[in-house]
Amino acid sequence: MIYNDLENKTVLVTGASRGIGKAICEALAKQKAHVVFNYRGDEQKANELKEHFASMGASKVSAVQFDINDYDAMKSNLDAFVKENGPISGLVNNAGISKDQLCLRVKPDDIQNILDTNLKSAMVLTNHLTRQFLKAKDVSIVNMSSVVGLMGNTAQTVYAASKAGMIGYTKSYAKELASRKFRSNAVCPGFIATEMTEGLEEKAKEAYMQAIPLGDYGSTEDVANVTLFLLSNASKYITGETIKVDGGLYI
Ligand code: NDP
């Protein structure tokens, strides 16, 4: 699928070093977008990713250094990027972490870390970019939530809370900024084969497989396809929506 309006569109994707974020950048590169991604500090890896996305067709590739929990670095490095390149008009809040544990074992620091990384950082980043969105065209934000944020899951109380929070933020932002024609939507992947899910116990993986009506795990490309649609004008009348990419896991 070619979305002509994504050509040269400047799109920031967080957490693009691997997994779903990397697949989204690859898909954007194929649409000839200006791919912007953040990296935490590994210059060599960032340069390899830049070359990789450029080789896939990106009109331009930029790497901006910041840890999403380091708000000062995030804001100043993004401000410098916008000053040099003009406004960002697409944003994918994808970076995230998970730590499965029964609620009796959850430490306050785990709660802080997961909520900060999965939810607070996305809100701080989006709110910060909102002023410069006023100078951009066709603003579209995609927030990576999870089916777990909709249905809950054993041993994922904190993760589920962070992902449910993402949906509340997505809908509220959509309402608040609709008068500016900014759109904000959430994607809820089910079980997608990445490093995040690789670490799960075999028993848990088998249970997922049994519970997925379409009978297979999802791929990172499945999530990237929906994300591209939401970033493009093909979805111009869709905002505040939550789209599951889960093979029917949560019907
Ligand atoms: P991965 O673990 O494969 O990748 C996570 C990405 O987030 C990495 O690029 C990582 O960067 C980045 N990241 C984590 N913490 C930070 C931080 N503090 N600052 C900057 N970057 C950070 O995850 P997935 O690709 O599987 O998941 C991507 C998103 O999709 C997450 O939000 C996840 O919750 C969600 N999701 C995934 C599902 C799945 O089945 N895989 C299901 C539902 C939702 P680095 O390389 O520097 O660590």
Residues whose N, C-alpha, C, O or C-beta is under 5 A from the ligand:
A	BS01	NDP	G15 A16 S17 R18 G19 I20 G21 R40 F66 D67 I68 N69 N94 A95 G96 I97 M144 S145 S146 P189 G190 F191 I192 T194 E195 M196 T197
